Amino acid sequence: MKKMTALLLACSMVLCVISGCSSSPKQSSSAGSPSSSPAPGGSSEPGASKTYKVGFSNVWVGNTYGVQSVNELEAFLKNCDQVSEYYIYNADNDVNKQISDIEDLIAKGVDMLILQPISAESVAAVVEEAYDAGIVVVDCTSPLADATDKYSVSVVAKDYDFGYIGAKWLCEQLNGEGNIICLDGMAGLSSAVLRMEGAQAAFSEYPGIKVLASEYANWDYATAKPVVENLMAAYDNIDGIWSSGGDMTRAAVEVWADSGRDWIPMMGEDCNGFLKLWCEYKDEGLSCIATSLPTWLFAYGAELGLEILNGTYTGEKDIIVEIPTITNEEVEDFVRTDLSDSFWCGTRMTEEDIVALYGNGKDGSQGLSGTGAANDH
């Protein structure tokens, strides 16, 4: 099983080879009017590092994972001397808005377009327009390949493995027999579909495993809590909980603790609130695994996009990132008791940015620019 520590060390090495990215801060451009001041490190003098305008079109910022993913990208962009301006747009799960956002970014003359497509088929035409205009197109987390080949690089994670690894661990914890409830992600989104397919493949290897129920909870803490309460009321023989990740398992742990039932194994992700509870109840019998879709995937896509713009990229067109995990033995190495529950522990942000976003009870939603991670800026 891949260890999160090894993966993060490997990925931090990637940062070292990206020229022009330092800790010098910059402000984002507003959605309506770009900043006229040059970025740190940018210069019109001959021989200076070339700088670029970057645009990001996001699906949705509806939970703490989505918030931190935007924060990770913005932290990278604001600290990179080769980024002169950047625009971050949130489509709020509206295909028409995403198309409009991408058209606006093309009109603004961005050199790089980073996007997480809501629907590959729906945005393919406008993505092709950007690509044909000479814009480096970086696809992240949701693949475009089935709809178009007009993109420069794609960075996705092994969502199938995400679901399979957690489900396999759960089955082994139950010695191949028991009743499981599943907390699914968001209906129709490819990540949720692939994770569930992976889980079902693992469950099929154990005839003694029975899935009592599967409910969508949108990867969200507040949504998951009543879902788990209702499932517990419906079933008194739950032996394990599989989760599609996000912040749903934190809710499951809280509900289970309040119920007084004996602890059962649960799968979660690397959300700090979940890790805190895991550590709190571990000695009482709570056993967990955290699989992770890294929050830094958008930032990693930006790194690769800069390599392409600089003419130094030699990698594959389609990059698939391994799924890191945290086990019972490793959880204390990742939990941050000094930060809010909303922090995600597999980060690549600087400690300064982490504390600014998640210290003193902050949940990161204010964003690094102060305009709000979910707002266009």
N, C-alpha and C positions, 0 to 999 in steps of 0.2 A: 504494500500500500504506500502510495506516495506520501511523503511527509511535507507538510506545509512549509516547514523551515527550509528544506532544501530548495523548494520551488522559489520561495521569496528571495533566497540568496542568489539563485541563478538569474532571476529577473532583475535584481538590483544591479547585477553586472551589466545588463543591457544598458542601463542608464549611463554607465561609465563611458560607453562608446558613442553616445549621442553628443556631438559637438555643439557648443553654443548654449547649453541649458545649464543654468546655475541657480543660485538662490536669490537672484535679484528680483524683487517684486515688481509687478505692474498691475494696473487696473484694467478691468475688462472694458470694452467699448459698450456703450449703451445700445439697445436694440435699434434706436432710431438714428443716432449720430455717432460715428466712430471718433475715437480720441485722436486729436491732431498732434499730440506730443509723441516723439519717437520712443520706442521701447528701449529699456536698458540694454546696452550692447549694440543697438541698431545705430547706423550712421550712414550718411551719404558720401563719406570719404571713400576714395578708391581703396579696394582691398579689405574693406570692412565685411564682416559676416553678413550674408544676405538674410533679410527678415521676411516673414510671411504672415498673411492674414489667414486665420483659421475659423471655420464655422462648424458648429455641432448641432445636429438635429436629433433630439431625444424622443423616445416614445412617451415617457411618463415619469413623473417624480412623485409617486404616490405612497412611498413607504421609506423607512430609514435606509434601506439598501440603495434605493434610487437616489436619495439625497446624497449619500456618501459617494456614489459613483460619479455624480456631477462634481462634487467637491474634489475628488481625486483628480479629475480631468482639469478643473480650474486651477488646482494647486500646481499641476505640471505646467500648464500654459502660462500662468503668471510668473513662474520662476524660470521660464525659458527665454534666453536672450534672442533667440531666433524668431520668436512670436511677437510681432509688432502690434497686432490687434486680434481680439477673438470675440466671437458671438456665440452665445449658448441659448438655444431655443428648446422649449418644452411643448410637444404636440398634444400633450394631455390625452393621449390615446385616440386622437382624432386624425384620421388619414388625410382629410382635406386640409387641415392645418399643417400637417407635416409637409405635404406637397407645397403649400404656400410658403412655409418656412424655408424650404430648400430653394425655391425660386427666388426668395428674397436674398438668400446667401449668395446665390449666383450673381444677382444684380449688384451685390456689395463687392464683388470681385475677389472672393476668397481664393486662396491658393490651395487650400485643403478643406474638403468636406468630410467630416466624421459623422456617421449616422448609425442609429439603431432603427432599422425599418419596422414600422408597425406591421405592414404587409409588403413582402418583397414584390408581389405582382402589382400592387397599387402604386408603389413609388418608382417602379422600374423606369418609366419614361422620363421622369424628371431627373433621376440619377444618371441616366444615359445622356441627358442634356448637359449636366455638369461635367461628366467625363469627356464628352465631345468638345467642351469648351476649354479643355486642358487642365481642369481641376483634378488634383489627386483625391480620389474617392476612397475613404477608409470605412469599411463596413465592420460593425462591432456587434457581437453577441447573438444577432439573428441573421442567418445567412441570406445573401442575395442571389447566390449562384443558380438557384432553380428558375429565377426570373430574368436574369441578365448576367453577362460576363463583363460588362463595362464597369468595372471597379478596379482599383489599384491593388488593394490588399484587404483581406478579411481576417478578423480575429474573433474566434468563437471558442467557447469552452465545451468540454465533453459532457453535455447535459445528460446524455444517456448514462454515462458512467456515474454522474452525480447521483442519479436515482438508484442505479444498480449497487454501488458501493455501500450506501446507507442501508438498503434493503437486505443485502447479503449479510452485513454485520448484524442487523436486527434478527434475522433468521438464525444465525449462529448463536446469538445471545439466548435465544429461546430453544436451543437444541433441536431446531427443525419443527417444533410444534407449538401452536398458539394462535390466538386471535388478535388481529391487527386492525387498527383504524388508520386511515390515510388522510393527511391534510394536504390537499392539492393546491397548486398555484393559481394562475389566472386562466380561465377557460379560453381555449383556442390559441394561446401564445405558444410558440414552438418550444420554448424552454420548458414549459410545464408539460407539454405533450411528451417530449423526449425523456424527461425525468421519470414520468409515470411509466413509460415503456420500459425503461431500465429497471424500475422497481418490480414491475410485473414479471420481467424475465427472471429476476432473482427469486421472487416468490414461487414461480413455476418449478424451480429446482427442489422445492421442499413441499411435498404433498400434504404434510401436516400443518402447513400454514394456511389460515383462512382470513381473508380480508372481510371484516364485518361491514365496513362502510368507508366511502371515500367522499369527502366534501371539499369544495373550493373555498379557500379563505384568503386568496389574493396576496399571499406572502406577508400578510399584515397582522400585527399583534392584536389590534382592537377588533378586527374581523374574526380572527381565530378564536378568541376567548369564548364567545357564546357558542361557536361551533363545537368546541371541545366540551363545554358544559352540556350541550344537548346530546352529544354522543355518549357522554358518561351516564346521562339519565336514561338513555335508551338501552345501553349495554352494561351489564355488571361483570362481564367476563373479558375485559380488554387486557391483553397481555403485552402489547407493545404499540408504539406510535411511530409510523413513518411520516416524514414531513418533506415536502418539496422545497423546504428551506425558508429563506426570508426570516421574519421575526415571529413565526407562528409557534415555534416550540417553546419560546419564553412564556407564551400564554398557556400552553399545555402544562408546563411545569407548575405554574402558579395555581391553575385549576386543580391539578392533581394534589398539590400540597394541601390545599384547602379541604379536599375531600377526605383526607385521612386514610385513603387506600394505600396498600403496600406499593412501593415504587416499582415501576416497570421500565424497561429500556426504551429510550427515545432517540430518534435521529433529529438533528438540527443543523444549523449553519453557524458561522462564526460571529454572530451578533453579540455584543458585549453584555447586554442584559441577560441573554440566555446563558452565556458562560459564567456570569456571576451566580446565577441560581444553580447551575450545574455544580460549581465549586461548593456552594452552600450546602447542598443536599447529597453530595457524593458520598460522604462518610455514612450517611443514613441508608444508602443502598441505591441511589440514582446512578444509573450507568448510561452514558450517551456517546454518540459520535457526532462530530461536526464536519460535514462536507462543505465545500465552499466554491461558489462562483466568484472569483476575485473581483472586488470593487474597483480595481485599477485597470480593468480591461479597456475602457475608453482612453485612459492615459497611455496605456501601452500602444494602442492604435495610433495615438498622436505621435509617439516616438517613431514608430515605423513610417508614418507619413512624412515626417521630417527627413528620415533617411532617404525616402524616395525623392523628395524635393531636392535634397543635396546630392543626389546621384550616387549614394553609397550603399543603397539597399541591395543585398544579394540573397535574401531569403525567398521562401515560397510565397505564392500568391495567397494561398489559403492556410492560415495558421490556426492550429487547434491546441488550446492550452489545457494541460493536464489539470485534473481536479485535486486540489490539496485537501488534506483531512487533519482534524485534531482528535486525539483519542483521550481516554480517561487519564492516561499517564502524562499527557502534554498540556492539558487545559490550563494549569496554573502558569504556564509559560506565555500564554496569550492573553488571558483576562486582564483588564485594566480597571481596577477598583477605583482609581482616581478620576475616571472619565464617565460620561453619562451612558445609560443603557443603549442609546441610539448609535454608539460607535461600533464600527466593524473592525475586528482585530487584525485581519490580514492586510493591513494597509501598506502603502509605499510613500505616504506623505511624510514631510519632515515633522519632527516633534513640535516645532513652533506652530505649524499649521494645525496639527492635531489638537493641541491644547487650545488654540484660538477658536476652533470649531466645536470641540466637545468637552472642554474643561469647564469648571464652575457651573455644572448642570446644564450646559447648552446642548441642544440636540442636533446641531449642524445645519438646521433648516435655514438659518440666517445667511449661509454661504460666505465665502471669503470676500466677495465684493460688497456684502451688506445688502444686496438687493433681493436676496432670497434664492435658494437653490432651485426652487420650482418656477421662478419667474424668468421670462425672457430677459436676457441682459448681454 
